[in-house]
Amino acid sequence: MTGHHEHGDSGNGDEDRRTGGRSRSRALRAAGLALAGALVLGAAAGGWVYWHLNDNIKSVDINNALGDDRPPKAVTTPSPTASAGASTTASPLPTGAMNILVLGSDSRSGKENQELGGGDSGGARSDTAMVVHIDPGRTAATVVSIPRDTLVTRPSCPLPSGGSTAVRYGAMFNSAYSVGGPVCAVKTVESITGVRMDHYIEIDFSGFAKLVDALGGVEVTTDQDIDDDLSHLHLEKGTHHLDGTQALALARTRHGIGDGSDLGRIGLQQTLVKALLAQIAHTSLLSDPTRLYRVADAATAGLTTDTGLDSLPELISLGESLRGLTADRVTTVMMPVVTAPSDPNRVVAREPAASDLWKSLR
């Protein structure tokens, strides 16, 4: 009987081991399938995020439209690191000087832009224009604001539909964008400055507001009270933490400060640029993937660039090359202007100061 029981126990043990083995095998297969599924979903989600962000970016082929009738490109001398120690697996980050035309568009297209800006949805103007000059080494920059009320000679610009616009003397600077879009804006800036724009970046109303909100707002200090019913901004003198809608109102306000001209607003816009740079530097995006996605989505959703910056890899490369550029290394100035003899509500470039400024950025 003992032997029988031992035999019986031995048999049950073999069956248990076989059953347990099958259970473990099924469990391992299930875990493997779950892991594989998670990896596939993760890769798909990552691929979707990449596609979505990349698809957000709109672009204009400015180089092809303007051809060779432009100021010469700056001569870039390769850095020792880039030429001698370049990795064979990754391209070295660019370190040369660069000029970027940055426009804030007052486009009324789309419900969100209309709610933030109001007005006619049939057109758009360059509400804000800044030439961003990045020094060699890319650790310092100069931001030059061009007043939109500046009277300029607007050159003939090619149109997407064919043909071109006529030369216009004594035209408002921001009319270039209205008649010929980004291509004409770039050509007009190059015409009045003699400086080649290496890149073009445009952000619209809603994109700017969303970016500020995604960053958690910005902190700015004003040295005077702001009371502007048109931009719906009412701030007492001092330091304020602004959300996206308030920051946009600050960028656009003009009637509640100084003499109500565009010149007073430019100082606020430059303050806001530095506040944005400081906020980006102090926001731990890499440790917060959700916020990083929100910021990237907001930054790309309202963005129009030239074709040299119209993909995530190109934008990331530019951002990486500017890692050493901090807010305290950014100098903000306005193109020197004087009241236009023909119109007290307009300005013209003050010479030779304006030409000297542009010459320093070539």
FENDA-V532640 format. One record per pair of residues at least 24 apart in sequence whose ideal C-beta (glycine too) atoms are under 7 Angstrom apart, sorted by the first residue. I is the first residue (numbers start at 1). GAP is how many residues later the second one is. D is the distance in Angstrom with one decimal. If there is no record, write none. Layout:
i: {I:I}
gap: {GAP:GAP}
d: {D:D}
This chain:
i: {49:50:53:53:53:53:54:54:56:56:56:56:57:57:57:57:57:58:58:59:59:59:59:59:60:60:60:60:60:61:62:62:62:62:62:63:65:65:66:66:66:70:70:71:71:71:71:72:73:74:74:93:93:93:94:95:95:95:95:96:97:97:97:98:98:99:99:99:99:99:99:99:100:100:100:100:100:101:101:101:101:101:101:102:102:102:103:103:103:103:103:104:104:104:104:105:105:106:107:107:110:112:113:113:113:116:116:116:116:116:117:123:124:124:125:125:125:126:126:126:127:128:128:131:131:131:133:138:138:138:138:139:139:139:140:140:141:141:141:142:142:142:143:143:143:143:144:144:144:145:145:145:145:145:146:146:147:147:147:147:147:147:148:148:148:148:149:149:149:150:150:150:150:151:151:151:152:152:154:155:155:155:157:157:157:158:170:182:193:194:194:195:195:195:199:199:199:199:200:200:201:201:201:202:203:203:204:205:206:207:207:207:207:208:208:209:209:209:209:210:210:210:210:211:211:211:212:212:212:213:213:214:214:214:214:215:215:215:215:216:217:217:217:218:218:218:218:218:218:219:220:220:220:220:224:226:226:226:227:228:228:228:230:247:266:270:273:274:274:274:277:277:278:281:281}
gap: {244:262:243:244:247:259:257:258:241:244:245:247:243:246:248:253:254:245:246:245:246:247:248:251:121:122:123:244:246:246:120:121:124:138:244:243:93:118:117:120:121:120:126:119:123:124:125:124:123:122:288:224:227:228:227:41:42:43:226:40:37:38:39:36:100:32:34:96:97:98:99:262:32:97:98:99:101:30:84:85:88:96:99:28:30:99:25:26:74:82:99:24:99:104:147:97:99:99:97:98:96:94:91:92:93:89:90:93:129:132:88:55:53:54:49:52:53:48:51:59:125:123:141:58:62:64:228:183:184:186:187:185:186:190:185:189:184:188:189:189:191:219:127:130:187:189:189:191:213:121:124:125:189:190:27:189:115:116:119:187:190:200:24:25:26:114:113:197:198:187:197:198:199:189:195:197:36:40:34:32:33:36:26:27:30:25:172:122:165:164:168:163:166:167:106:107:109:110:105:106:102:104:108:102:99:100:98:43:96:91:94:95:96:40:94:35:36:38:39:34:88:91:92:84:87:88:31:32:35:30:31:77:80:81:84:64:65:68:80:67:24:25:26:24:29:54:57:58:61:56:30:51:52:55:33:27:30:31:29:25:27:28:25:25:68:62:59:53:56:58:50:53:49:45:46}
d: {6.6:6.5:5.5:6.5:5.1:5.8:5.9:5.1:7.0:3.8:4.8:6.8:5.2:5.4:6.2:5.1:7.0:6.9:4.4:6.6:5.3:6.5:5.0:3.4:7.0:4.6:6.4:6.5:6.2:4.8:6.3:5.5:5.4:5.7:4.6:6.9:5.3:4.5:6.5:6.9:5.9:5.8:6.0:5.5:5.5:6.1:4.2:6.4:5.4:6.7:6.8:6.7:5.5:4.4:5.2:6.8:5.8:5.8:6.9:6.1:6.2:6.0:4.8:4.5:4.9:6.2:5.3:5.6:6.4:5.5:5.3:6.5:4.5:6.8:6.5:4.5:6.0:5.9:6.8:5.7:5.5:4.6:5.2:4.7:5.6:5.0:6.6:5.6:6.8:6.1:4.5:3.3:6.0:6.6:6.7:5.4:4.8:6.7:4.9:6.9:6.8:3.7:5.8:4.6:5.1:4.4:5.9:6.0:6.8:6.0:4.9:5.9:6.7:7.0:4.7:5.7:5.2:4.7:4.1:5.7:6.6:6.5:5.7:6.6:6.9:6.9:4.4:5.3:5.6:6.3:6.1:4.0:5.8:6.1:6.9:4.5:5.9:6.9:5.1:4.7:6.7:6.8:6.5:6.2:6.2:4.8:5.6:5.8:6.8:4.5:6.6:6.3:4.8:6.9:6.0:5.2:4.8:6.1:6.4:6.9:6.0:5.7:7.0:5.6:3.9:5.6:4.7:5.3:5.8:6.2:5.4:6.5:6.8:5.2:5.1:5.2:6.5:5.2:5.5:5.5:6.2:4.7:6.0:3.5:5.3:6.3:6.7:6.6:4.3:5.8:6.8:5.5:5.4:5.6:7.0:5.4:5.8:5.4:6.2:4.3:7.0:5.4:6.8:4.2:4.9:5.9:4.5:6.2:5.8:6.6:5.5:1.3:6.3:5.6:6.5:3.4:5.6:7.0:4.8:6.1:3.8:6.6:6.9:6.9:4.3:5.4:6.7:3.9:4.5:5.9:3.9:7.0:4.2:4.4:4.3:5.0:6.5:5.7:6.1:6.7:5.2:5.8:5.1:5.6:5.6:6.9:4.3:5.8:5.0:6.1:6.7:5.6:6.2:4.8:6.3:6.1:4.8:5.8:4.6:4.3:5.1:3.0:5.4:6.2:5.3:3.8:6.8:4.8:6.1:6.9:4.1:6.4:4.5:6.3:6.7}
